Amino acid sequence: MHTDDAVAVRPPAQVPPPLVPGFRGLLTLAVGVVLVAALYFGREVFIPLVLAVLLSFVLGPVVNLLRRIKLGRVPSVIVAVLLALAVIGGIGALIGTQVAGLAGNLPQYQATVHKKFAGLQQGWLGEANRVLQKFNHQVHDATQKADAAGTAAVTGPAGDTPKAQLVRVQEPEVSPLTLARNVLGPIVEPLTTIGIVLVVVVFLLLQREDLRNRMIRLLGSSDLHRTTVAMDDAAGRLGTYFLAQLGMNAAFGFIIGVGLWLIGVPNLLLWGVFSALMRFVPYIGAFISALLPLALAAAVDPGWGMVIATAALFLVAEPLFGHVIEPLLYGHSTGLSPFAVVVSTLFWGFLWGPIGLILATPFTVCLVVLGRHVESLEFLDVLLGDRPPLTPIENFYQRMLAGDPDEVRDLAEAMLKERSLSSYYDEVALKGLQLAANDFGRGVVTPAQLENIRASSRSLVADFETHPDIEPDGEAKAFNPKETPSLAERAHPKNEAVPGHAPSPEALPEAWRGEAPVLCVAGRGPLDEASSAMLAQLLRKHGLGARVADHDAVSRDRIRDLDLNGVAMVCISYLDITGNPAHLRYLLERLRRRAPNVPVLVGLWPVGEKILTDAAIGRQVGADVYVSSLRDAVEACLKAARGEADRELAA
């Protein structure tokens, strides 16, 4: 066999070792550590600023609405801030009034709780308590005996035991300044924070456009489109998140308040507002808000029915809102994975306490948006986002490499809900096979793994033998077109199916009516036969019979035995020609000698080959048609068949 016909067997390449983190990586790590330390130690400064920024996102739509009714920029901002202040003050006054009323009934609640626990002590709980006390006394007596024995061994029989001395602790007198600070401090500090937040919000809303332009300048004025899209994406996600969460939490608080009122738990306004506010803390906030109503229910009701009903209310309401209503209303508006929400909540809660719990999700949304638009920060989108971390091509190759055809088929069926079979073969399967062929050429894919890929490819083609190559109805989409795609989803085109219907056998010319008028010849690459099988299948789906011949069948020694009876066109598939088309030219010469009048199509699936764009190289190689996709190959074969039919009619 001639050397240009044999499968290129390259010596295994040396896989380079993992890169050692360089100066840039260490510098990034140092900057991250310094940034986290600054956030922790400077939280008293950063928290009001961050609250002001987030409040400006909430008040932004209100300001826009007021400006649309010709109120003016400054009056609109002032009215919006006063409205926010009124809402905050109203909530504070409501909570204060409810807490004062609750405090007045504490003696009654204390008596109820005392009676309830006295009843429990007479039952099984009291019996368990007596057993624990008896065990505690036994342990205490044994400990005293051991201590006495140790003391006697040290001091001896005549040892003197030191006498206990009475110590009197006298606290210093509290000065009026200290007393005022202790009393007014807890009140003045929150009021000061609120004042700082409102002042900053006013300036943010007044200078919103100017600040936006400055941010664009800092983040990247050289690419205004990407910077604008990133800022709009962040603003849109944060705005949607806050408005949706505000509405959902208000509805949750209303239902909890009404439910507790129906159950009989007092102070329904307090618990409704408290539950709505606590629900801003992801996952655990609603259940934390249930602790105080449960304690109050236990204090109000002499029995346990009210406690059980209160627990059932929270156990039903929170899963209903979190897992049913929210996904239906606004889906994944934040673009965060559940794991990212939990981790960010723990991280920001550690840094900034209760305020960090509330701000965790908005902060993480901003990080995901940065990772979605800045290539050097893509790891943030991969770690924290809810988008697929791998492209469909990478998923295809990874599952093929693992020898898992069932999951390959599952992924393919999901994609076929929004694209045709030829588009899936062109944009996913062929490109995944190219990755495999390249890795085999580099020596990182073993022969056993290559055989897994071949077997999985044959299984995949066989599974879709009855699947038509048509455009789906469009009801299911892989990605939401309104959302900004991640870097993994970007630059993944979707080709349309081959237009028109498959011609009937009567409409085909005589030479094209055979069982296999198209011969699909595999190139000399290790996976070219799989691409030829996909092309043959698509041709059959569009009314043209086809069969596959491996590369050995067209070698110098065996091409004379190749059966070309009834062949009207030859299609050669190459996943990779390694930049040297000489062997392709030799193959075409052999085919021309065996079938001089049969047109030859060459499919070079790697985009960018010179032979596809350089007409001189194309003429030198000698093929009739060059294509770079299976869709184009099917169209070229159909065109050739129609041209032959037109010539027969003209004759």
C-alpha positions in Angstrom: 0.0 0.0 0.0 1.3 3.5 -0.9 2.2 5.7 2.0 -0.2 8.5 1.0 -3.1 6.0 1.2 -2.4 4.7 4.7 -3.8 6.2 7.8 -1.4 8.7 9.1 0.1 7.2 12.3 2.0 9.8 14.2 4.2 9.1 17.2 2.6 10.0 20.5 3.2 13.6 21.3 4.5 14.7 24.7 1.7 16.2 26.7 3.0 19.4 28.3 2.8 19.5 32.1 0.4 21.9 33.8 1.5 25.4 33.8 2.9 26.7 37.0 1.1 29.9 38.2 3.3 32.8 37.1 3.6 36.3 38.4 0.3 37.4 36.9 -1.6 34.6 38.7 0.1 35.3 42.0 -0.6 39.0 41.6 -4.3 38.3 40.9 -4.4 36.2 44.0 -2.8 38.9 46.1 -5.3 41.5 44.7 -8.2 39.2 45.6 -6.9 38.7 49.2 -6.4 42.5 49.6 -9.9 43.2 48.2 -11.6 40.7 50.6 -9.7 42.2 53.5 -10.7 45.7 52.5 -14.4 44.7 52.2 -14.2 43.2 55.7 -12.4 46.0 57.5 -14.1 48.8 55.6 -17.6 47.4 55.9 -18.8 50.5 57.8 -18.0 52.6 54.8 -18.9 50.2 52.0 -22.3 49.0 53.3 -24.0 52.4 53.1 -22.6 53.0 49.6 -23.7 49.6 48.4 -27.1 50.0 49.9 -27.4 53.3 48.1 -26.4 51.8 44.8 -28.9 49.0 45.1 -31.7 51.4 46.2 -31.0 53.6 43.2 -31.7 50.5 41.0 -35.1 50.1 42.7 -35.9 53.9 42.5 -34.7 54.2 38.9 -38.0 53.1 37.3 -39.9 55.4 39.6 -37.8 58.4 38.6 -38.2 57.5 34.9 -42.0 57.3 35.4 -42.1 60.7 37.1 -39.9 62.2 34.4 -42.2 60.9 31.7 -45.1 62.9 33.2 -43.0 66.0 32.8 -42.1 66.5 36.5 -38.4 67.3 35.9 -35.2 65.6 36.9 -34.7 67.2 40.4 -38.3 67.0 41.5 -38.6 63.5 40.3 -35.6 62.4 42.3 -36.8 64.2 45.4 -40.3 62.7 45.2 -38.9 59.2 44.7 -36.5 59.5 47.6 -39.2 61.0 49.8 -41.5 58.1 48.8 -38.8 55.6 49.7 -38.2 57.4 53.0 -42.0 57.3 53.7 -42.1 53.6 53.0 -39.1 52.9 55.2 -40.4 55.1 58.0 -43.9 53.5 57.7 -42.4 50.0 58.0 -40.3 51.1 61.0 -43.3 52.7 62.7 -45.5 49.6 62.0 -42.9 47.3 63.5 -42.3 49.5 66.5 -46.1 49.7 67.2 -46.5 46.0 66.9 -43.5 45.2 69.1 -44.8 47.6 71.8 -48.2 45.8 71.7 -46.5 42.5 71.9 -44.4 43.6 74.9 -47.5 44.5 76.8 -48.9 41.0 76.6 -45.6 39.3 77.6 -46.7 38.5 81.3 -49.8 36.7 79.9 -47.7 34.8 77.4 -45.2 33.9 80.1 -47.8 32.4 82.2 -49.2 30.3 79.3 -45.7 29.0 78.5 -45.1 28.2 82.2 -48.3 26.2 82.4 -47.5 24.4 79.1 -44.1 23.3 80.3 -45.4 22.4 83.7 -47.8 20.0 81.9 -45.0 18.6 79.8 -42.9 18.0 83.0 -45.7 15.8 84.3 -45.7 13.7 81.2 -43.0 11.9 79.2 -40.8 15.0 79.1 -40.7 15.2 82.9 -39.8 11.5 83.1 -37.0 12.0 80.6 -35.8 15.0 82.6 -35.8 13.0 85.9 -33.7 10.3 84.2 -31.2 12.9 83.0 -31.0 14.5 86.4 -30.4 11.2 88.1 -27.6 10.4 85.6 -26.2 13.9 86.2 -26.1 13.4 89.9 -24.3 10.1 89.6 -21.7 11.6 87.3 -21.3 14.6 89.8 -20.9 12.2 92.8 -18.3 10.2 91.0 -16.4 13.3 90.0 -16.4 14.6 93.6 -15.1 11.3 95.0 -12.3 11.3 92.4 -11.4 14.9 93.3 -11.4 14.1 97.0 -9.1 11.2 96.5 -6.7 13.3 94.5 -6.6 16.1 97.1 -5.9 13.6 99.9 -3.0 12.1 98.0 -1.4 15.6 97.5 -2.0 17.2 100.9 -1.8 14.1 103.1 -4.1 13.3 106.0 -3.1 16.5 107.9 -3.1 18.8 105.0 -4.7 22.1 105.6 -7.5 23.2 103.2 -7.2 26.8 102.2 -10.1 28.9 103.4 -12.3 30.7 100.9 -12.1 34.4 100.8 -15.0 36.7 100.0 -14.3 39.0 97.0 -16.5 42.0 96.4 -16.7 43.6 92.9 -17.8 47.2 92.8 -18.6 48.7 89.4 -17.6 52.3 88.7 -20.3 54.9 88.5 -21.7 55.5 85.1 -21.2 59.0 83.8 -24.1 60.9 82.0 -22.1 60.9 78.7 -21.6 57.1 78.9 -25.3 56.6 79.8 -26.4 58.8 76.8 -24.1 56.9 74.5 -25.4 53.5 75.7 -29.0 54.6 75.3 -28.9 56.7 72.1 -26.1 54.7 70.3 -28.4 51.9 69.0 -30.9 54.5 67.8 -28.5 57.1 66.3 -26.3 54.6 64.4 -29.2 53.2 62.1 -30.5 56.7 61.6 -27.1 57.9 60.5 -26.7 55.0 58.1 -30.2 55.7 56.6 -29.3 59.4 56.2 -26.0 58.6 54.4 -27.8 56.1 52.1 -30.5 58.6 51.1 -28.0 61.4 50.4 -25.9 59.1 48.2 -29.1 57.9 46.5 -30.0 61.4 45.6 -26.7 62.1 44.0 -26.7 58.8 42.2 -30.1 59.4 40.7 -29.2 63.0 39.8 -25.9 62.1 38.1 -27.0 58.8 36.7 -26.1 59.5 33.1 -22.8 61.1 34.0 -21.8 58.2 36.2 -22.8 55.8 33.4 -20.5 57.5 30.9 -17.7 57.5 33.4 -18.1 53.8 34.0 -18.1 53.1 30.3 -14.9 55.1 30.0 -13.3 53.1 32.8 -14.5 49.7 31.8 -13.8 50.0 28.1 -14.5 52.9 25.8 -12.7 51.1 23.0 -15.5 48.6 22.8 -18.6 50.6 23.4 -20.9 47.9 22.2 -19.7 45.2 24.7 -19.5 47.7 27.6 -23.0 49.0 26.9 -24.4 45.5 26.6 -22.7 44.5 29.8 -24.1 47.5 31.7 -27.6 47.0 30.3 -27.5 43.3 31.1 -26.4 44.0 34.7 -29.0 46.8 35.2 -31.7 44.7 33.6 -31.0 41.6 35.7 -30.7 43.6 39.0 -33.8 45.6 38.2 -35.8 42.4 37.3 -34.5 40.7 40.4 -35.4 43.5 42.8 -38.8 44.2 41.4 -39.6 40.5 41.2 -38.3 39.8 44.7 -40.1 42.8 46.1 -43.4 41.7 44.6 -42.9 38.0 45.6 -41.8 38.8 49.1 -44.7 41.2 49.6 -47.1 38.6 48.5 -45.4 36.0 50.7 -45.7 38.4 53.7 -49.3 39.0 53.0 -50.2 35.3 52.8 -48.2 34.6 56.0 -49.9 37.5 57.8 -53.4 36.5 56.7 -52.6 32.8 57.5 -51.4 33.6 61.0 -54.5 35.8 61.6 -56.8 32.9 60.5 -54.8 30.5 62.8 -55.1 32.9 65.7 -51.6 34.2 66.1 -51.7 37.9 67.1 -49.7 40.8 65.6 -50.3 39.7 62.0 -48.9 42.9 60.5 -45.6 42.4 62.4 -45.1 38.9 61.2 -46.2 39.6 57.7 -43.7 42.5 57.3 -41.0 40.5 59.2 -41.5 37.5 56.9 -41.4 39.6 53.8 -38.1 41.3 54.8 -36.4 38.0 55.9 -37.3 36.4 52.6 -34.7 38.5 50.9 -32.2 36.2 52.5 -32.0 33.2 50.0 -33.3 29.8 51.0 -33.1 30.2 54.8 -34.7 33.6 55.4 -38.3 32.4 55.3 -37.7 29.6 57.7 -35.8 31.8 60.1 -38.8 34.2 60.1 -40.9 31.3 61.2 -39.1 30.9 64.6 -40.7 33.9 66.3 -44.3 33.2 65.2 -43.9 29.6 66.3 -42.7 30.8 69.7 -45.6 33.2 70.0 -48.1 30.5 68.9 -46.7 28.3 71.7 -47.2 31.2 74.2 -50.8 32.0 73.0 -52.3 28.5 72.7 -52.4 26.3 75.8 -52.3 23.3 73.4 -50.2 22.5 70.4 -52.7 22.9 67.5 -51.7 26.5 66.8 -48.0 25.6 66.7 -48.6 22.8 64.3 -50.7 25.0 62.0 -48.1 27.8 62.0 -45.3 25.3 61.1 -47.5 23.8 58.3 -48.2 27.3 56.9 -44.5 28.1 56.5 -43.6 24.6 55.3 -46.2 24.9 52.5 -45.9 28.6 51.6 -42.1 28.8 51.2 -41.7 25.8 48.8 -44.8 26.9 46.9 -43.3 30.3 46.3 -39.7 29.3 45.9 -40.1 26.2 43.6 -43.4 26.8 41.7 -44.5 30.5 41.5 -41.1 32.2 41.2 -39.8 30.0 38.3 -43.2 30.5 36.5 -43.1 34.3 36.9 -39.6 35.2 36.1 -37.6 32.0 35.8 -33.8 32.4 36.1 -33.8 36.2 36.1 -30.5 36.3 38.0 -28.7 33.8 36.0 -27.2 32.2 39.1 -26.8 28.5 40.0 -28.3 27.4 43.4 -24.8 26.4 44.5 -23.6 30.0 43.8 -26.5 31.5 45.8 -25.7 29.3 48.8 -21.9 30.0 48.7 -22.3 33.7 48.1 -24.8 33.9 51.0 -22.3 32.3 53.3 -19.4 34.5 52.0 -21.1 37.8 52.2 -22.8 36.9 55.5 -19.4 36.3 57.0 -18.0 39.6 55.6 -20.9 41.9 56.4 -23.3 40.1 58.7 -27.1 40.3 58.2 -26.7 43.0 55.5 -24.4 40.7 53.6 -27.1 38.0 53.6 -29.4 40.4 51.8 -26.8 41.8 49.4 -25.3 38.4 48.5 -27.5 37.7 45.4 -27.2 41.2 43.9 -23.4 41.1 44.3 -23.1 37.7 42.7 -25.3 38.8 39.8 -22.8 41.6 39.0 -19.9 39.1 39.1 -21.7 36.7 36.7 -22.4 39.6 34.3 -18.7 40.5 34.3 -17.8 36.9 33.6 -20.3 36.7 30.8 -18.9 39.7 29.0 -15.2 39.8 29.9 -13.2 36.9 28.6 -10.5 37.0 31.3 -13.2 36.7 33.9 -15.2 33.9 32.3 -14.4 31.7 35.2 -16.9 33.7 37.3 -19.7 32.8 34.9 -18.6 29.1 34.9 -18.4 28.9 38.7 -21.5 31.0 39.6 -23.8 31.1 36.5 -26.6 28.8 35.6 -25.6 28.4 31.9 -24.0 25.2 30.6 -20.3 25.5 31.2 -19.4 23.4 28.1 -20.4 24.1 24.6 -22.5 21.4 22.8 -19.4 20.5 20.8 -17.4 20.0 23.9 -20.2 18.0 25.5 -20.4 15.8 22.4 -16.7 15.1 22.4 -16.5 14.5 26.1 -19.3 11.9 26.0 -17.9 10.3 22.9 -14.5 10.1 24.6 -16.1 8.4 27.6 -18.0 5.9 25.4 -21.4 7.0 26.5 -23.7 7.0 23.4 -26.9 7.1 25.4 -26.0 10.5 26.9 -24.8 11.7 23.5 -28.2 10.8 22.1 -30.0 12.6 25.0 -28.0 15.8 24.3 -28.7 15.5 20.6 -32.4 15.0 21.0 -32.5 18.1 23.2 -30.8 20.2 20.5 -33.0 18.7 17.7 -36.0 20.3 19.3 -34.7 23.6 18.0 -32.6 22.7 14.9 -32.6 20.3 12.0 -30.6 17.1 11.9 -28.2 18.5 9.2 -27.6 21.5 11.4 -26.8 19.3 14.4 -24.4 17.2 12.3 -22.7 20.2 10.9 -22.4 22.4 14.0 -22.0 19.8 16.7 -21.1 16.3 15.6 -18.6 17.1 12.9 -16.8 19.7 15.0 -16.7 17.3 17.9 -15.2 14.7 15.7 -12.6 17.2 14.5 -11.6 17.7 18.2 -11.2 14.0 18.5 -9.2 13.7 15.3 -6.9 16.6 16.4 -6.3 15.0 19.8 -5.6 11.7 18.2 -3.0 13.3 16.0 -1.4 14.9 19.0 -1.2 11.5 20.7 -3.5 12.3 23.6 -6.3 10.0 22.5 -5.5 6.3 22.9 -6.6 3.7 20.4 -9.1 2.3 22.8 -10.7 5.8 23.2 -10.7 6.2 19.4 -12.6 3.0 19.1 -15.1 4.2 21.6 -15.6 7.3 19.5 -16.1 5.3 16.4 -18.6 2.9 18.0 -20.5 5.8 19.6 -20.6 7.6 16.2 -22.0 4.5 14.5 -24.6 4.2 17.2 -25.6 7.9 16.9 -26.1 7.7 13.2 -28.1 4.5 13.6 -30.3 6.1 16.3 -31.3 8.9 13.9 -31.9 6.8 10.8 -35.7 7.5 11.0 -35.4 11.1 12.2 -36.4 13.5 9.4 -34.1 16.4 8.4 -36.6 19.2 8.7 -36.9 22.3 10.8 -38.7 21.8 14.1 -41.9 23.6 14.9 -39.9 26.2 16.9 -41.9 25.8 20.2 -38.9 24.7 22.2 -35.7 26.8 22.2 -32.4 25.8 23.6 -31.6 29.4 24.7 -33.8 32.3 25.5 -33.1 34.9 22.7 -33.8 37.7 25.1 -31.0 36.7 27.3 -27.4 37.6 26.7 -25.6 34.3 25.8 -22.6 33.2 27.8 -19.1 32.9 26.2 -19.7 29.1 25.9 -23.0 29.7 24.0 -21.7 32.5 21.8 -20.6 32.0 18.2 -22.6 28.8 17.9 -24.5 29.2 14.6 -27.7 27.4 13.6 -28.0 26.5 9.9 -31.4 25.9 8.4 -32.4 22.5 7.0 -32.0 21.7 3.3 -34.8 23.6 1.6 -37.5 21.8 -0.5 -38.9 18.3 -0.4 -37.2 15.1 -1.3 -37.7 14.4 -5.1 -39.7 11.4 -6.0 -37.9 8.5 -7.8 -39.9 9.4 -11.0 -38.5 12.9 -10.9 -34.9 11.8 -10.9 -32.9 11.0 -14.0 -32.3 7.4 -14.9 -28.7 7.4 -13.6 -29.9 8.6 -10.2 -32.7 6.1 -9.6 -30.5 3.3 -8.4 -30.2 1.9 -4.9 -27.1 4.0 -4.2 -26.3 6.5 -6.9 -24.1 8.5 -4.5 -20.9 6.9 -3.3 -19.6 8.5 0.0 -15.9 7.8 0.2 -14.1 8.3 3.6 -10.9 10.2 3.7 -7.8 8.8 5.3 -8.4 10.3 8.7 -9.3 8.1 11.7 -12.9 9.4 11.9 -13.6 10.3 8.3 -15.8 7.3 7.9 -18.2 8.6 10.5 -18.6 11.9 8.6 -19.3 9.9 5.4 -21.9 7.9 7.2 -23.7 11.1 8.3 -23.6 12.4 4.7 -25.0 9.2 3.3 -27.8 9.2 5.9 -28.8 12.8 5.0 -28.7 12.0 1.3 -31.1 9.1 1.9 -33.4 11.4 3.9 -33.6 13.8 0.8 -34.4 11.1 -1.7 -31.0 10.1 -3.0 -29.7 6.6 -2.3 -26.1 6.5 -0.9 -23.6 4.0 0.5 -20.3 4.4 2.3 -16.8 3.2 1.1 -13.9 3.3 3.5 -10.5 4.7 2.5 -8.9 1.3 1.9 -11.5 0.6 -0.8 -10.0 3.4 -3.0 -6.4 2.7 -2.3 -4.0 2.0 -5.2 -4.2 -1.7 -4.7 -7.9 -2.0 -4.3 -9.6 0.7 -6.3 -9.7 -1.7 -9.3 -12.1 -3.8 -7.3 -14.4 -0.9 -6.3 -17.9 -1.4 -7.5 -19.0 1.8 -9.3 -22.0 0.4 -11.1 -25.0 2.8 -10.8 -22.8 5.5 -9.2 -23.8 8.9 -10.5 -21.7 11.0 -8.1 -18.8 10.5 -5.7 -18.6 12.5 -2.4 -15.3 12.4 -0.5 -15.3 13.5 3.2 -12.3 14.8 5.1 -12.2 16.0 8.7 -8.6 17.1 8.2 -6.3 17.2 5.2 -3.3 18.4 7.3 -2.7 21.4 5.0 -1.4 19.1 2.2 -3.9 18.2 -0.6 -1.4 16.1 -2.6 -2.9 12.8 -1.4 -6.4 14.1 -2.3 -5.2 14.9 -5.8 -3.8 11.4 -6.2 -7.1 9.9 -5.0 -9.1 12.0 -7.5 -6.8 10.9 -10.3 -7.5 7.2 -9.4 -11.3 7.9 -9.4 -11.1 9.7 -12.7 -9.5 6.8 -14.3 -12.1 4.4 -13.0 -15.1 6.6 -13.6 -14.2 9.5 -16.0 -17.7 10.8 -16.4 -18.8 10.8 -12.7 -18.7 14.2 -11.0 -16.7 14.3 -7.7 -17.6 16.4 -4.6 -15.0 17.0 -1.9 -16.3 17.9 1.5 -13.6 19.6 3.7 -15.4 20.0 7.0 -12.7 22.1 8.8 -13.6 25.7 7.9 -10.8 27.8 6.6 -9.0 25.3 4.4 -7.2 27.1 1.5 -8.6 24.8 -1.0 -12.1 26.1 -0.3 -11.2 29.7 -1.1 -8.3 29.4 -3.5 -9.7 28.6 -7.0 -6.2 27.8 -8.3 -5.6 25.1 -5.7 -9.1 23.8 -6.4 -8.5 23.4 -10.1 -5.1 21.8 -9.4 -6.7 19.1 -7.1 -9.4 18.5 -9.7 -12.7 18.1 -7.9 -16.0 19.4 -9.5 -17.5 20.8 -6.3 -16.0 21.8 -2.9 -18.2 22.2 0.2 -17.6 22.8 3.8 -20.8 21.5 5.4 -23.0 18.5 5.0 -25.9 20.7 4.2 -24.1 22.2 1.2 -23.0 18.7 0.1 -26.7 17.5 0.1 -27.7 20.6 -1.9 -24.9 20.1 -4.4 -26.0 16.4 -5.0 -29.6 17.5 -5.4 -28.5 20.2 -7.8 -26.5 17.8 -9.8 -29.4 15.4 -10.0 -31.8 18.2 -11.1 -29.3 19.3 -13.7 -29.0 15.8 -15.2 -32.8 15.7 -15.2 -33.0 19.0 -17.1 -30.5 17.8 -19.7 -32.5 14.6 -20.3 -35.7 16.7 -20.8 -33.8 19.0 -23.2 -32.6 16.0 -25.2 
